[in-house]
Amino acid sequence: MTGRCFVTDGCRLILPAFGAYASGLDALDPAIRGLFGRRAEAHVRGSERVVRLPIDRLAAVDPRT
């Protein structure tokens, strides 16, 4: 699953798609990851619902694919 998401730790909420001058950032980018502790979660919009995943369960996506 890939898509735009929110990343939150319960205190802050970031939409990585608006990072790096709006070209978008991966939720695992060090600029995003460094802001949150291990409790961070990604909230990804699925086809029928929002899926909540611990950030540790995310995998990097090759931007060339």
Sequence and secondary structure as in RCSB ss.txt:
>XXXX:A:sequence
MTGRCFVTDGCRLILPAFGAYASGLDALDPAIRGLFGRRAEAHVRGSERVVRLPIDRLAAVDPRT
>XXXX:A:secstr
    EEEE SS EE GGGHHHHT   TTSHHHHTTS TT EEEEE SSSEEEEEGGG     TT 
